[in-house]
Structures are given as C-alpha cells and as structure tokens.
Amino acid sequence: MAKGQCNCGAVSFSVQEKLTDVYMCHCSICRRWSGHSGMAVVVVPNEAFQWTSGEACISQWKKPDADWMSYFCRVCGSALPGSNDPDRMFVPAGLLTEGTENLRVAHHIWVGSKAPWDTICDDGRQHQEAFGQ
C-alpha cells in the first residue's frame, strides 16, 4: 500500500497496490506543468486508488485542443493524481509519502519531445512517444 498527499496536506489518497515502476514523461505539456524536465508518475488501476481526504479541494484544467487534463489542489497548487483514461490513474510520484521503497524509473516516454538540455541518466527504457510506441 502507498499513501500520498499534496504540499499543504488538504488532499490525500491511498493506493492499494505495491508500486514499482515510475514513468517519466518528457513531453512539452508535462514540462510546462511541472516546470522541470518532465513529470514522474506511477500508473495504478482505478480500483486500487482511493481519495482519503480533500476531494472538495481538487480543481482541474483541460488543455484546449488536446486530450490532456491536469488536476491540482486549489489550496496549494500541487499537481494531483488524475486520469484521461477510464481504467487507470496517473499519480505524480513526488506526492507519495509511504510505499516508495520499491520505486524505480522503468520507462521514459515522449523522449522524442524532451528538452535539449534534458539528459537521461538512468537505465529506464526509452520510448520516442507514449509507452509501447
């Protein structure tokens, strides 16, 4: 089991599954969202995910002309778990406070879109586009 929360603690959640793989997305959307080289997430089935507090503090934003939504705490602005997929949630890895001992970067996605200053320095499998492409 894993637990996590936003920066201010207003929103918290749990994941009823052992977490191992981190997916690092290097697309321009995730770079802008995180202000970094991309966004590190764990992917979990919807049935393994549960909000434990603060659902009323969750806001969302949909990128115009794109199939992408972001979820964030309206109190502190932290990125929050969310999904554009009916079967799974994307959980920002940096929010996890428990259950992280087995995490490792397993996949880098949208490597073809990464920033020119971004150097990948681990052995995670690299995908030019989304996972499996």
ABEGO torsion letter per residue (X at the ends): XBBBBBAAGABBBBBBBBBABBBBBABAAAAAAAGBAEBBBBBBBAAABBBABGAAABBBBBBBGBBBBBBBBAAAGBBBBBBABAABBBBBAAABABGAAABBBABBBGAAABBAABBBABABBBBABBBGX
